[in-house]
Amino acid sequence: MDAILIALDSALRTVFAPHRGARPSPAGSHPPIDLAVEERALAGALMRVNHVGEVCAQALYTAQALATQDAALRAHLLAASAEETDHLAWTRERLHELGTHPSWLNPLWYAGAFGIGLIAGKLGGDKVSLGFVVETEHQVEAHLANHLERLPQADHASRSIVHQMKEDEARHAQEAQAAGASELPLPVKRLMQAAAKVMTTVAHHI
């Protein structure tokens, strides 16, 4: 029951509460710059997608921590989740600065990612669960690399956030791999990519 209440608390905090990062935002070292209307709109849409990705990461880690019986793995997943809170705080703050909003569908995104994480942990076991972490982080890292190419060159604040997030996600994948992750079957990877495509396309606008 305690674990379920903790998971519920995490869901409510992730979707509805403001976030405070343990680390200062990488954007803090860059002075405000006036962007053109089109540049601001593009940066806002991309950062909204990145914020959704962090909402889903929180859901995935929380569900997997709930599913595992391994105390060490649970601690590892919760530690990664805590670091993802930095990303939530940074992207949410940047959305506010860009004059736009998070995705209105964040509760839906959270619920979907939580369900995937719970199923992976319960049915596949710890190694498969870690495999989902590795594949998820690799896909997120690829999305972030794409966003670095698309973000306006003058938007140093957004670019610095995305760059740091990309480094963190790569490290999370490496840590999950070192912890004994199983390689996921190709059809599962393709299904995850398709689901991510739907999420990023919708979140870009809504």
N, C-alpha and C positions, 0 to 999 in steps of 0.2 A: 504493500500500500504506500509506503514511504517513497519508493521509486516512482510509482505512478504519479503521486502528488508532485514530486520534483519535476517529472517530465511535463506535467500540465503547467506548472509554474514557468518552466522554461519556454513553453509555447506561447503563453500569454505575454511574457516579457519580450520575447523575440518579435512578435507581431505587433504589439500595441504599446509597449513602453519605450521611453527614450533610452539610449544606450550611452554608456561611458566607457571609453577605451582605456586599457591599462597603459598603453603607449600613446604618446602625442601623435596627432595626425601628421603624416608626411607633408600635407598641404600647408601646414603652419609656417613653413619657412619661405613661402612664396607670397609676395604682396598681391592684393586684389588687382585684377586686370579686367578692363571692359572688353567683353567679347561681342562680336556682331550677333545680331538676333539669330541668324541661322546657326552660328557656332554654338551659342548658348543652348539652343534647342537640341542640337545633336549631342552635346556633352551631357545635357540633362537626361536624354533618353538612354545613352550608354551607361551612365552612372546608375540609373534606375534598374537596368538589367543587372549590373554588378551587385546592387543592393539585394535584388531578388536571389541572386546566386548565394549570397551570404545567409539569407533567410533559410534557403534550402540546406545549406551546409549545417546550420544549427540544428535543423530538424533531423538530418541524417545522423549526426553525431549523437544527439540526444536519444534517438530511437535505438541506435546500436549499443549505446551504453546501457539502456534499459534491457536489451535482449541478452547481453552476454552474462555468463556466470563467472567470468574471470575477472577478479578484482583489479589486477594489474592492467588488463586491457581496458576496463572501465575507466580507470584513472587516466590512461593514455588518451582515450576518446574525449573525456571531459576537459582535459588540458588543452587539446586541440580546439574544442568548442569554445573555450575561454578566449583563445587567441583569435578565433573568428569573430568574437564580439568586438574586437578592435576594428575589424573590417566593417562590421555593421555600423559602428559609431562614425567611422570616417566617411563612408558612403552616404549615410543619412545626413550628416552635416553638410557634405558637399552638395547634395540635392537641394537643401535649404538655401545654400549660397547661390545656386544656379536658378533659384526661383521656381522650382518644380517639386513634385511630390513622389513618394514611393509608389510602387504598384498597388492599385486598389485590390488586387487579387492575392495579396500576400498570405491571407489565411488559407487560400486554396493551395498555393505553392507549398506552404509549410506542411499542410496535411498530406499532400502527395509524397513529398520527400520523406516525411516521417513514416508513412506506410511502407515505402520502399526499404528504408533502413531497418524497420522492424521485421519485415518479411525476410530480408537478407540475413539478419542476425538469428532469427528463430529457425528458419528452414535450412539455411546454408551453413550455419556455424560461424565461428570466429574468423577462420581463414577466408571464407567467402565474404563475410562482412568487411574485412580489411581490404579484400579485392575491390569491393564497391568504393571504398575510400580512395584507393589508388586510381581507379578509372575516373571517378568523379573529379578528383583533383587534376588529373591530366586534362580532362575536358575543360575544366574551369581555366586552367593555365593557358590552354589554346585560345579560349574566348578572350582572355585578358590580353594576350599577345595581339589578337585581331583588333581589340579596342585601342591599344597603343598606336596602331597604324591609323585608326580612324579618328581618334580624338584630335581636336584642333591643336596645332603645334603651339599656339600661344597659351593654351590652357595648362599651364605648368602645374597648377594645384591638382587637377584631376589626374594628370599623367603621373605625378609623383605617387599618388594614392594607388593607382592601378599597378605601377611598377613594384611597389612594396608588397601588394597583395599577391602579385605573380610569384615573387620570391618565396613568400610564405606558403602558398599552395604547393609549389614544387617541393618544398621541404616536408610538408605534411604527407605527400605521396611517397617520398623516400622513407619517411619514418614508418608508414604503414607497410611498405614493402619489406623493410627490415624486420618488422614485427611478425612476418610470416604470411603475408597476403597471398591468396591463390589467384592465378590468372583467370579472369572471367572468360567464358566462351564468347566467340565473336558475335553470335546473334544477340547476346545480352548487351554487349558493347554497342551494337548498332541500335538496339532498342533504346538504350540510354541516350545516345546521340540524337535520335528522333524526338524523344521527349524533351531534351534540352533545346532543340530547335524550336519546338512549339512554345516553350516557356520564354525563350529569349525574344522571339518574334512578337508574342503578345505583350510581354512586359515592356518592350520598346515603346509601345503606344499607350498601354493602360496601366 
